[in-house]
Amino acid sequence: MSGGAEAAEFFVKSVKERIFSSDLNSEALTNLVAALDREMAASGSLGETTCVVSVLSSDGIAGTSAGDSGAFMFSKAGVENLTVNQLRKPFVGSGRAVPVGFTDSSLEGTLLLASDGLLKYTSLEKIAATIATADIDDAAKKLVELVRYQSGALPDDVSVLLARRT
């Protein structure tokens, strides 16, 4: 999508600048994403992007998402899609995005935040197997390799963030 890279860069920069002034719960994060969506649309110079934002604390996981990025918890009990209720469209930057909050009471297992560049081009089973067998430091690289073409190119932009309690 035209302007998508600029939209994503603006979004990440803005979240970094504002996250510390926000209450760190899913409602506040959802309100932050909604505000950024309106700002991006009003600028007229940015495209649209998908997003998932999450905060880890002693209370657990709080987050929000819009678009087709996702948050998943991989544990011995299986895979939990924390963003199961998100709306795929409209994207952030349209001025009409509807971010949907999520919470989880604990970080038991491995948390994956990922863009659609990973989630659309491989299966959750392959992702789970990679996370289960890889050291956390190498797992993100191995996840990206799951979707890399033999030519070395990627089918889409791929963003991966992993967190695990040590």
N, C-alpha and C positions, 0 to 999 in steps of 0.2 A: 504494500500500500504506500502510495506517495506520502512522504513526510513521516513515515513510521519510525525511522531511526531517530529523527530529531525529536519526535514525540516521546519515545522511550527515554532518550537522554534527558530531556526536560523533566520527565516524571521522576526518574531516579534521583536527579539532582535536587528536585523540590522536596521529595520525601526525606532525603538526608538532611536538608536544611530545617525541616519542620517537625520531624518525628520527635525531637526532644521537647518541643513545646506542646505536644499533644498528650492527652491522657492515653495511656497505652492499653486500651481495651478495644474489642472489635468494633464497638459503636463509634468510638473516636477515630479509629483507622478508616472506617467506612465513610465517615463525614469528611475526613482529609482527602480521600480519593475522589469523592463527589465534588469537593471544592476545586481540586486540581483539574478535574474533567471540565468544569465550567470555565476555569481560567484558560485552559488550553484552547477550548473552542472559541472563546472571546478574542484570543490573540489573532486568530485568522492565519497564522503563519506555521502552525504545526499540524501534523497529520494525526493519526490515531494509533493507539497501542493497547495491548492487553496487559494485565498486571496481576500480581499476587504480592501482598505485603503481609509479613508476619512478625510478631514480637514474641520472644521467649522470656519467661520470667518464672519465679518460684510458684506463681499461680497456674502456670501451664502455658498454652499457646493461644494467642489471640491474633486474628488476622482478618483480611478482607480480600476479595478478588473481583475482577471484572474481565470479561473476555474468555479466552481459552487457555490461559496459564493455569497451573493447578498446584495444590498443596496436598501431599499424601504422607501418611504415617505408615511405615513398613515396620512390622514387629513379628514376633513369633506367632502372634494370634492371626496374622494376615495383613491385608492392606486396607487402610481406611482412607477414603477420599474426603478430605476436610472441605473441599470446595465443591462438593456434590450439588449444592443448591445454586451455584453461581449461574448468571445469565451470560451466554456466549456473546450476544450483541445487544446493544451497541457498545463499541469499544470506548475506552477512555480517550478523550479529546474530541468526541462528537458533541459534547454538551448534553448528552442524553444517557450516559452510562449509568447503570444501576449496580453499584458495587454491593456485594453480599458478604456479610461478616461470618466468621466462624470461630469456634473455640474448641479447645481440647484441654482436659484437665492435667495432662502429664506428657512428658517427653519420654515415652517408653518405646524405644526402638530408634529408627532413623527417620527424620523429617526430610522430605524432599519438596523444595519449591522449584518449579520448572516451567519454562515457556512451552508453547505448543510445538516448537521446533523439535523437542524431545518427545512430548506426549502423543503427537499425531503420527510419528514415524517409527515407533517401536511399541511393544506391548508392555503392560504392567508386569507380566510374568518375567520378561527379560530384564526389566528394571529391577525387580525384586531380587532376582538371582544375582545380578551384578552388585547390588548393595550388600547382599548377604555374604558374598565371597570376597569383596574388595575391602582393603583398608580404607578408612574414611578419607584419608588424604589422596588416595588414588581413584576412589569411586567416581567422583565427578568427571574426571578425564575419561574413564572407561564408559560412563554413560553417554558422553558426547560421541565416543567411537561407535556406539551401537547404531547411530543414525548417519554416520559419515559414509558417503559413497566411496567406491573403489578409486575414483578419480581424486579423492581428497576433499571434494566439495561437501557442503552440508545442504540438505534440502530446504532449510529455513534457518533463521536465526535461532540459536540454541543457548538458553540460559539455564544454569543448574546451580542450586544452592543446597547443601546438605548440612544437617545438624544432628548430633548424637550426644547424649549425656555420657560423660566419661567418668 
